[in-house]
Every structure is written in C-alpha cells, then in structure tokens.
Amino acid sequence: MTALRILHSEAATSFGGQEQYIYRMMMTMRERGHHLEAVCQPHALLTQRLRDEGFTVHTLLMDGPVNFVKGVARIRRILREGRFDVLNSHSRRDTILAGCAGRLAGTPLIVRTRHLANKVGSLLSYTIIPHRVTTASEFVRAHLIEKGVPPGHVATVYPAVELQPAPPVSTLRPELRLAPNDIVVGCVAVMRAQKGHKDLIDAMEPLIRERPNVHLVFVGGGSPVFEEVQAYVAEKNLGKRVHLLGARRDVPNLLAGFDIFALATRKEASGTVFVEAGAAGLPVVGTRVDGVPEMMKEGVSGLLVPLDDREAMTQALRRLIEDPDLRRKMGEEGVKYCRDGGKFTAQAMADRIESCYLRWLAERKK
C-alpha cells in the first residue's frame, strides 16, 4: 500500500467531538504508516494534544483579512515543501484558507470533512474549493447531496469511539447515596441548549413524582446552561432526585452505574455518546433527529421518539423503567451493535478514510 502524506487543517480552538475525530484519525493513520501533519491556530487545544503525541503542527492565526493573506501563502509553502498528497480541512474558515492554498499549491486531493448537522448554505467550501467531502453520518451526506454535491464526491466516515472496558463496580451509587433498587436514568452531554437537558427533565418529571426510586443524573459542564438547568431543577423542587455532576473524567465508571441512558438532543450530526452508552450495556432513549438513528438499532438496542414529543419521551422511559428484562435485552443488543460490531472503531474509521483518499486520488489522476 502507498504511504500517503496528509495535512489536516482546523480553525477551531476548543477540544470537542470534532477535534477528537481529527486526533483519533491522525493517530490511527500514522499507525498504518502514513505521514501526517496539521495546521492549527497557536492557542488551539488540539495543537498541544497533537504535539504531545509527536506530530508536527504548523501554527498560524486564521481570523481577519491580513491573517488570511498571510495564511494562504504560508500553507501553500507548507504543502509544496512537504509534497503532501492530501489536504483535509474540517471547518469553514480553514477550508477556505487552506483550500485556497491547496489549489495554488496544486495539492492532488483536497477533502473537506463536514462534522455538523446544521443546514448548509453556500457550497463554496464543499464543491468549489475542495475536490471531495467526507461526513460524520449518512444524514449529513444525504443533506449535502440534496444541496448539490455529486454523490460520488461525498462519503461517510463514522467517528471512532474510544470504547474502554466496563469497570467491574461503579462508584456512582455510593457517591449519590442511592439504594441498589433505585433506577438511574443518566445523560452524558456537554451543557448546551441544543442538548435538550430541560426537555429531558420535563419528560422525567411525572416518572420521578410517581416513583420514589427513580433518579435522573446529568454528567457534563458548560456555562451558562449548567446554571440554567440547576435553577430549573430547583424551581421544580427536584433537587433530591435530579443530580448534576458537572464535567467528569470518569465517564465509563458513571455509565456503569446507570440503568438507562437518555438524551433529548435537538441536533446531532452523529451522536457518539449513544454508541458509548450502548457499548456499556445500556438501553438508550433518544430523539429521532439527524444522525442519531445511525448510532443504534431502533427498537432493538434503544428507543427513539419524535423531537418535542414530551409524552412519547416519557412513555419510552416509562417502558424501560418498568421492564427490567427489556432493559437487560436492549443493553445486550447495544453491546453487540456498538462494541462487537466494529462499526465505530478507530480501525474502521481509518479503513474508510484510507479507501476514500486512495480512490479519489486515482480518480483525479485520470
């Protein structure tokens, strides 16, 4: 197999799902013998994470017209001197900046990866600047095709999910002083409005008031939504039954303490947390939006409900709360689909992107 020289670009400075995607892809592709470098902003968290792993990371500021002109010239030089086969961009800003540089440098293949489920306006950064596009889910791919991207020019490369072994015992219940027969519905998600934390509280409220042993646990931080959810719980007088743990670094430990995983997300390009929960042996409940249905086997490993249908969400949760056998069966199916199926591994991600790069490079040489 031909070893490729690949340059990734990313304008974002935080470290969320998109940056994890890039990080895991670069790590796995390097293990396969490819050469990878990155272009990021100097203050980006991804810059340090990649450098800690021994990658060369070129840094430049990407905002404003002056930085744009300087950046195009700099990246063009990096691409030419490094003789890169592939430039893979990840955000609109760096796609335009690095993509223009790639066009001027004559880089054989320029790929844009679309991570978000938001509707696309201009096709400038999908069909005009890059040669090809990859997406994080089939939902996003279908949207781009609908907008005008040729089907053969866009492929889905699912994100890799780092599946850690389930701990033998969870410390969650002792931490919250919960009894063995208490039923825990858990949600792991950064506190953003689109994640639907308040919607989940509304759906859970009647179940909490009916059953003294039902608890809702939120894992994840993020101001100001964290404070808003905290106030909402207090307003409803549910503080003893709805627990906000904030950002945690022991998510596998916490998942092992849940009975059910639920997320009432309003927008999700893929929703890898559903995979993490399924792999942990949990039945999952979610909203039927965007790429979420691709993260589970609906009706087999989890239940999906329409967006903004509070009653449907309540009934889906009630069904699992009242039926321990169904919880167990769906949890077992989740392990089969999410952990044993191999669809969301780093190797599967690398297989797919490597295949795309090689196929598209061959097409462009014709």
Summary of the structure (lengths in Angstrom):
residues: 366
radius of gyration: 22.0
end to end distance: 19.4
largest distance: 67.8
contacts: 1271
relative contact order: 0.12
helix: 47%
strand: 17%
